[in-house]
């Protein structure tokens, strides 16, 4: 990445893509604090150079929002993701709709973390529907969305017991059990 910075400059798209990749790798390794400066830098520079509605900016917003959710910083995730939803709906359609689904999944998880149950369910169910029909979606994304729905209904049941949310959580757990270790469906 240092070579890209020297040769291409700090704000070149290839440099920023490398910065995002490092941040996502660190996040995948569970090094959330280490990932943060990379993902924040990429988002800020994409926003400044390309504008708030550019697809690369929206992807970087989603990446930072994902990190905020993983950190349990739900209000910050919501503040990042909610304003980007409309532009993401416009930018990512067809085979790229999985990017919208990822934003909705993180947005729904953030709303669930804040106890905004109905809005969270709406986001997660829409994400699940998009992921189920988008050929470019990764099995891991479908599994993660299914897990998010299970976790949401589990938390909702704890907050409001005896409303049928435990049964919903159990149904999403059954669906989650259909995924293999790589996120793909079992035959």
C-alpha positions as CSV (number, residue, x, y, z in Angstrom):
1,X,0.0,0.0,0.0
2,X,2.9,2.4,0.7
3,X,4.1,1.9,-2.8
4,X,0.6,2.8,-4.2
5,X,0.6,5.9,-2.0
6,X,4.0,7.0,-3.4
7,X,3.3,6.1,-7.0
8,X,-0.5,6.9,-7.3
9,X,-1.1,9.3,-4.5
10,X,-3.1,9.1,-1.3
11,X,-6.4,9.8,-3.0
12,X,-6.2,7.5,-6.0
13,X,-9.0,4.9,-6.2
14,X,-6.5,2.0,-6.3
15,X,-4.8,3.3,-3.2
16,X,-8.1,3.7,-1.4
17,X,-9.2,0.2,-2.5
18,X,-6.0,-1.2,-0.9
19,X,-6.7,0.8,2.3
20,X,-10.2,-0.7,2.4
21,X,-8.9,-4.2,1.8
22,X,-6.5,-3.8,4.7
23,X,-9.2,-2.5,7.0
24,X,-11.6,-5.4,6.0
25,X,-8.9,-8.0,6.5
26,X,-8.2,-6.6,10.0
27,X,-11.9,-6.6,10.8
28,X,-12.2,-10.2,9.6
29,X,-9.4,-11.1,11.9
30,X,-11.3,-9.5,14.8
31,X,-8.8,-6.6,15.1
32,X,-11.6,-4.0,15.1
33,X,-9.6,-1.1,16.6
34,X,-6.8,-1.6,14.1
35,X,-9.3,-1.7,11.2
36,X,-11.0,1.5,12.1
37,X,-8.4,4.1,10.9
38,X,-8.2,2.3,7.5
39,X,-11.9,2.2,6.9
40,X,-12.5,5.7,8.1
41,X,-9.6,7.1,6.0
42,X,-11.0,5.4,2.8
43,X,-14.5,6.6,3.5
44,X,-13.5,10.2,4.1
45,X,-11.2,10.4,1.1
46,X,-13.8,8.7,-1.3
47,X,-16.4,11.2,0.0
48,X,-14.2,14.2,-0.5
49,X,-12.8,13.1,-4.0
50,X,-15.9,11.4,-5.5
51,X,-18.8,12.7,-3.6
52,X,-21.3,11.2,-1.1
53,X,-23.4,9.3,-3.7
54,X,-20.5,7.6,-5.7
55,X,-20.6,3.8,-5.5
56,X,-17.1,3.6,-4.1
57,X,-18.1,6.1,-1.4
58,X,-21.2,4.1,-0.6
59,X,-19.2,0.9,-0.4
60,X,-16.8,2.5,2.0
61,X,-19.7,3.9,4.2
62,X,-21.1,0.3,4.3
63,X,-17.7,-1.0,5.4
64,X,-17.3,1.5,8.2
65,X,-20.9,0.9,9.2
66,X,-20.2,-2.8,9.4
67,X,-17.3,-2.1,11.7
68,X,-19.4,0.1,13.9
69,X,-22.0,-2.7,14.2
70,X,-19.2,-5.2,15.1
71,X,-18.0,-2.8,17.7
72,X,-21.5,-2.5,19.2
73,X,-21.6,1.2,18.3
74,X,-25.1,1.0,16.9
75,X,-26.0,4.7,17.0
76,X,-22.9,5.6,15.1
77,X,-23.6,2.8,12.6
78,X,-27.1,4.1,12.1
79,X,-25.9,7.7,11.7
80,X,-23.5,6.5,8.9
81,X,-25.8,4.0,7.1
82,X,-29.3,5.6,7.2
83,X,-28.3,8.7,5.2
84,X,-26.6,6.5,2.6
85,X,-29.7,4.2,2.0
86,X,-31.4,6.2,-0.7
87,X,-28.2,6.6,-2.8
88,X,-27.3,3.0,-2.3
89,X,-30.8,2.0,-3.6
90,X,-30.1,4.0,-6.7
91,X,-26.4,2.9,-7.2
92,X,-26.8,-0.8,-6.7
93,X,-29.4,-2.7,-8.7
94,X,-29.4,-5.9,-10.6
95,X,-26.4,-8.2,-9.9
96,X,-25.0,-5.4,-7.7
97,X,-28.0,-5.3,-5.5
98,X,-26.2,-7.5,-3.0
99,X,-24.3,-4.3,-2.0
100,X,-27.7,-2.7,-1.1
101,X,-28.5,-5.9,0.9
102,X,-25.3,-5.6,2.8
103,X,-26.1,-2.0,3.8
104,X,-29.6,-3.1,4.8
105,X,-28.3,-6.0,6.8
106,X,-25.9,-3.7,8.8
107,X,-28.6,-1.0,9.1
108,X,-31.1,-3.6,10.4
109,X,-28.6,-4.9,12.9
110,X,-27.8,-1.4,14.1
111,X,-31.5,-0.6,14.5
112,X,-32.0,-3.9,16.4
113,X,-29.1,-3.0,18.7
114,X,-31.0,0.2,19.5
115,X,-34.3,-1.6,20.1
116,X,-35.9,-0.3,16.9
117,X,-37.4,-3.7,16.3
118,X,-39.9,-3.2,13.5
119,X,-37.5,-1.1,11.4
120,X,-34.8,-3.6,12.0
121,X,-36.9,-6.5,10.9
122,X,-38.0,-4.6,7.7
123,X,-34.3,-3.9,6.8
124,X,-33.2,-7.5,7.5
125,X,-36.1,-9.1,5.6
126,X,-35.5,-6.9,2.6
127,X,-31.8,-7.8,2.7
128,X,-32.6,-11.5,3.0
129,X,-35.0,-11.3,0.0
130,X,-32.4,-9.5,-2.2
131,X,-29.7,-11.9,-1.2
132,X,-31.9,-14.9,-2.1
133,X,-32.4,-13.7,-5.7
134,X,-29.1,-12.0,-6.4
135,X,-26.7,-14.3,-8.2
136,X,-23.7,-12.2,-7.2
137,X,-24.4,-12.6,-3.4
138,X,-22.0,-14.6,-1.4
139,X,-23.3,-17.5,0.6
140,X,-21.6,-15.9,3.6
141,X,-23.8,-12.8,3.2
142,X,-26.9,-15.0,3.2
143,X,-25.8,-16.9,6.2
144,X,-24.9,-13.6,8.0
145,X,-28.3,-12.1,7.3
146,X,-30.0,-15.3,8.5
147,X,-27.9,-15.1,11.7
148,X,-28.8,-11.4,12.1
149,X,-32.5,-12.2,11.9
150,X,-32.2,-15.0,14.4
151,X,-30.2,-12.7,16.8
152,X,-32.8,-9.9,16.3
153,X,-35.7,-12.1,17.2
154,X,-33.9,-13.5,20.1
155,X,-33.1,-10.1,21.5
156,X,-36.7,-8.9,20.8
157,X,-38.0,-11.9,22.7
158,X,-35.9,-11.0,25.7
159,X,-37.2,-7.4,25.5
160,X,-40.8,-8.4,24.9
161,X,-41.4,-12.0,26.0
162,X,-44.3,-14.1,25.1
163,X,-45.1,-12.3,21.8
164,X,-44.0,-15.1,19.5
165,X,-40.5,-13.8,18.8
166,X,-38.9,-16.9,20.3
167,X,-40.7,-19.0,17.6
168,X,-39.4,-16.6,14.9
169,X,-35.9,-16.9,16.3
170,X,-36.2,-20.7,16.3
171,X,-37.3,-20.7,12.6
172,X,-34.4,-18.5,11.6
173,X,-32.1,-20.9,13.6
174,X,-33.5,-23.8,11.6
175,X,-32.7,-21.9,8.4
176,X,-29.2,-21.1,9.7
177,X,-28.6,-24.8,10.4
178,X,-28.9,-25.4,6.7
179,X,-25.7,-23.5,6.0
180,X,-22.3,-25.3,5.8
181,X,-19.2,-24.0,7.5
182,X,-18.3,-21.9,4.4
183,X,-21.7,-20.3,4.4
184,X,-23.1,-22.4,1.5
185,X,-26.2,-24.4,1.7
186,X,-26.0,-28.1,2.7
187,X,-27.1,-30.0,-0.4
